[in-house]
Amino acid sequence: MATSSSVGAGIRGFQVNTVPADFSPERDLPEGFLEFLTPLHQKFGARRDELVDDRRLVLADSHSGNKPVHRYPGPAVRNGWRIELPEWCQDQRNQMTGPADDAELVVKMLNSGAPGVMLDLEDSTVNEWEHQRLGVENILAALRGTLTYADKKRDRVAGIQPSATVIWIRPRGLHIQQAGIFAEPTSASLFDVARIAYRVEPGELKHPLCFYIPKSESAEEALWWRDVFQAIAEARGWPRDYIKCMALVESHPLAFQMEEFLYNLRDHILGLNLGRWDYMASLIDFNLTDPDWVFPDRNTIPHDVPFFQNLRELMPEICHKRGMLAIGGMTALYPSRTDAELNTRALDSLKKDKKNEAVCGMDGAWTGHPDQNQIAIDQFPYPNQLSVRAPQSERYPNLRPSLNSIGKKTVAGTRAAVRTIIRYHNGVLNGKGASLLDGYMEDLATDRIYRLMIAQRMRHGGVSDESGEVVPHTAEFVNRLFDEELEKLLADTKRKDEGSDETLREARRIAEAMVMNEEFNPV
């Protein structure tokens, strides 16, 4: 077993996605794509690097006590600009989301009746060359309506049924790099958007090409995305505003700059989404050095906790003022067709959560399972709530309200976090970017929450055992929890996790190293 002194030595959890050892651009990239990508890489690579450097400075400032705040109102906030929401995007009361590399899931989501479907190349898809390649191929086939999968239960080939469902594509975030294409790494965001746009023909699509921008941290980053969309459109001979998008608010700094972000992307953007799990991780990250912001056990935090609720009420007011949609987040508890009690609890939780978002003024939300679709849709007025305004609401609310009396901070919660991140990384090692664990769908976002939560407890303490005694979270103590939870997993003969004992051990090794190294953000 690893000891606390050796944990993390030479180990990195996040690996830069690179090409296979036998990679050949002529064979492994579409004809002409490298010539298409090269000028884009030359134009936008250095700008991307500067924006990532800016992120590091903002995070360091926050750790020094200079935390994110609302900006002084500028032209983006004062002027009465609006967009005209396209007819094909009026109804987005539910957007189903899932990994793009799973063809069966993609087809089922598109046949679910959901008004929108987000095909993911980021948090729920493994950041590895073959999974990303397969995800792109599935996306292109889905956009054309030709994607199929082998339905073994019914002994048939199942395909996509015609519908008005809007297809959104989430590329990898600005923080992630793709290696092996050029001598130096290139932006994974740029690479993903370019290799989809390069092979798309608008005449084959039922609506314009639509992306979901993830992990943004400032209004300035919107200008990078704007210029990328317009440069690609120019290279393809499309109208400059052809590419459309939504954006996730899943970082704490962006919550203070939403209106400016929309303004900078106003020729392309149709709405914002509250990416609640990544936002929770970002809250911990930006308050990591603050002993007053030690997070409680994740599953003891109520859905209407003030740090979410204040943002939920602000986002629709900002979006509706500008003619755009505001979309709520994902409910992590998953329904089950084999466990009636869990199924009832999950669907009841979903209904309550989505009704709360609708009351806040949201126009829709995310779900991840076809059984959730109709319940989610039914909570939101058709087709949207763009006319709903809250003129008396506070324009600059407190987005860091106190955590006092919220949830519980327990050793059992730390132990559950350790167990979950081992199992999540075991799934990744076996090709799954999202895993259903104990009724919850866990992906990179929730893994990041748990790693940050453990590291925060190691810094500040305040965590009690069953007797109420405070238990210091030393490196040795956390190492012991990893030992114990790994042994339980190895001894569990009914375990449904993917892979072997060897991948579980490797998953533990990687997960623990990431905690001990305070390695929180992908590269």
NORFENGI-V640611 format. One record per backbone hydrogen bond with DSSP energy under -1.0 kcal/mol. CO is the residue of the C=O (numbers start at 1). NH is the residue of the N-H. E is the energy in kcal/mol with one decimal. If there is no record, write none. Layout:
[[CO	NH	E] [CO	NH	E]]
//
This chain:
[[3	6	-1.0] [3	7	-1.4] [6	9	-2.0] [8	11	-1.6] [17	179	-3.4] [20	23	-1.9] [24	28	-3.8] [25	29	-1.5] [30	33	-2.3] [32	36	-1.4] [33	37	-2.8] [34	38	-2.4] [37	41	-2.7] [38	42	-2.4] [39	43	-1.7] [40	44	-2.7] [41	45	-2.1] [44	48	-2.1] [45	49	-2.0] [46	50	-2.0] [47	51	-2.0] [48	52	-2.1] [49	53	-2.2] [50	54	-2.2] [51	55	-1.7] [52	56	-1.7] [53	57	-1.7] [54	58	-2.3] [55	59	-2.5] [56	60	-2.4] [57	61	-2.5] [58	62	-2.2] [59	63	-2.3] [60	64	-1.1] [61	66	-2.6] [62	65	-1.5] [65	67	-1.3] [74	77	-1.4] [74	78	-2.4] [75	79	-2.2] [86	89	-1.3] [87	90	-1.5] [94	116	-1.8] [95	367	-1.5] [96	118	-3.6] [98	120	-2.5] [99	102	-1.2] [102	106	-2.3] [103	107	-2.5] [104	108	-2.4] [105	109	-2.8] [106	110	-2.2] [107	111	-1.4] [109	112	-1.3] [115	166	-2.6] [116	96	-2.5] [117	168	-3.3] [118	98	-1.7] [119	170	-2.7] [120	100	-2.8] [122	125	-1.6] [123	444	-1.3] [126	128	-2.2] [128	132	-2.6] [129	133	-2.8] [130	134	-2.6] [131	135	-2.2] [132	136	-2.2] [133	137	-2.2] [134	138	-2.6] [135	139	-2.3] [136	140	-2.6] [137	141	-2.2] [138	142	-2.6] [139	143	-2.8] [140	144	-1.4] [141	146	-2.4] [149	158	-2.6] [150	152	-1.3] [151	156	-1.9] [156	151	-2.6] [158	149	-1.9] [166	117	-2.7] [168	119	-3.2] [169	212	-2.9] [170	121	-2.5] [173	176	-1.7] [176	188	-2.2] [178	186	-2.8] [186	178	-3.3] [187	191	-2.4] [188	192	-2.6] [189	193	-2.4] [190	194	-2.6] [191	195	-2.3] [192	196	-1.2] [193	197	-2.8] [194	198	-2.4] [201	204	-2.7] [202	205	-1.5] [209	244	-2.7] [210	169	-1.4] [211	246	-2.0] [213	248	-2.8] [221	225	-1.9] [222	226	-2.6] [223	227	-2.4] [224	228	-2.3] [225	229	-2.8] [226	230	-2.2] [227	231	-2.4] [228	232	-2.5] [229	233	-2.3] [230	234	-2.3] [231	235	-2.2] [232	236	-1.9] [233	238	-3.0] [239	242	-2.2] [244	211	-2.2] [245	270	-2.6] [246	213	-3.0] [247	273	-2.2] [251	255	-1.1] [253	256	-1.4] [254	257	-2.0] [257	261	-2.4] [258	262	-2.5] [259	263	-2.2] [260	264	-2.1] [261	265	-1.1] [263	266	-1.3] [265	268	-2.6] [265	269	-2.8] [268	245	-2.0] [270	325	-2.5] [271	247	-1.6] [272	327	-3.0] [273	249	-3.8] [273	275	-1.1] [274	276	-1.7] [275	279	-2.4] [276	280	-2.2] [277	281	-2.1] [278	282	-2.6] [279	283	-2.4] [280	284	-2.0] [281	285	-2.6] [282	286	-3.0] [285	288	-1.3] [287	290	-1.8] [290	293	-1.9] [297	300	-2.1] [298	301	-1.6] [302	305	-1.6] [305	308	-1.6] [305	309	-2.9] [306	310	-2.8] [308	312	-3.0] [309	313	-2.0] [310	314	-1.3] [311	315	-2.7] [314	318	-2.1] [315	319	-2.8] [316	320	-3.1] [317	321	-1.6] [319	324	-2.8] [320	323	-1.3] [322	83	-2.1] [325	272	-2.1] [326	363	-3.5] [327	274	-2.4] [329	366	-1.2] [332	441	-2.1] [339	343	-2.7] [340	344	-2.5] [341	345	-2.3] [342	346	-2.9] [343	347	-2.4] [344	348	-2.3] [345	349	-2.3] [346	350	-2.2] [347	351	-2.3] [348	352	-2.2] [349	353	-2.4] [350	354	-2.8] [351	355	-2.2] [352	356	-1.8] [353	357	-1.8] [354	358	-2.4] [355	359	-2.5] [356	360	-1.7] [357	362	-2.3] [358	361	-1.4] [364	328	-3.5] [365	95	-2.7] [367	97	-2.2] [369	372	-2.3] [370	373	-1.0] [372	376	-2.3] [373	377	-2.7] [374	378	-2.4] [376	379	-1.3] [377	380	-1.5] [385	388	-2.3] [390	393	-2.2] [403	406	-1.8] [408	297	-3.9] [409	464	-2.2] [410	414	-1.8] [411	415	-3.0] [412	416	-2.4] [413	417	-2.0] [414	418	-2.5] [415	419	-2.5] [416	420	-2.3] [417	421	-2.4] [418	422	-1.8] [419	423	-2.2] [420	424	-3.0] [421	425	-2.1] [422	426	-1.9] [423	427	-2.0] [424	428	-2.0] [425	429	-2.4] [427	432	-3.1] [428	431	-2.1] [435	442	-3.0] [437	440	-2.1] [439	334	-3.6] [440	437	-3.2] [442	435	-2.6] [443	447	-2.4] [444	448	-2.2] [445	449	-1.9] [446	450	-2.1] [447	451	-2.3] [448	452	-2.4] [449	453	-2.7] [450	454	-2.4] [451	455	-2.1] [452	456	-2.6] [453	457	-2.0] [454	458	-1.9] [455	459	-1.5] [456	460	-2.3] [457	461	-2.0] [463	471	-3.4] [464	411	-2.2] [465	468	-1.8] [469	465	-2.2] [472	474	-1.3] [474	478	-2.6] [475	479	-2.5] [476	480	-1.9] [477	481	-2.0] [478	482	-2.2] [479	483	-2.3] [480	484	-2.9] [481	485	-2.8] [482	486	-2.2] [483	487	-2.3] [484	488	-2.1] [485	489	-2.1] [486	490	-2.7] [487	491	-2.0] [491	493	-1.1] [492	495	-1.4] [500	504	-1.8] [501	505	-2.3] [502	506	-2.2] [503	507	-2.5] [504	508	-2.4] [505	509	-2.2] [506	510	-2.5] [507	511	-2.8] [508	512	-2.7] [509	513	-1.8] [510	514	-2.2] [511	515	-1.6] [512	516	-2.8] [513	517	-2.7] [514	519	-3.0] [515	518	-1.2] [518	520	-1.0]]
//
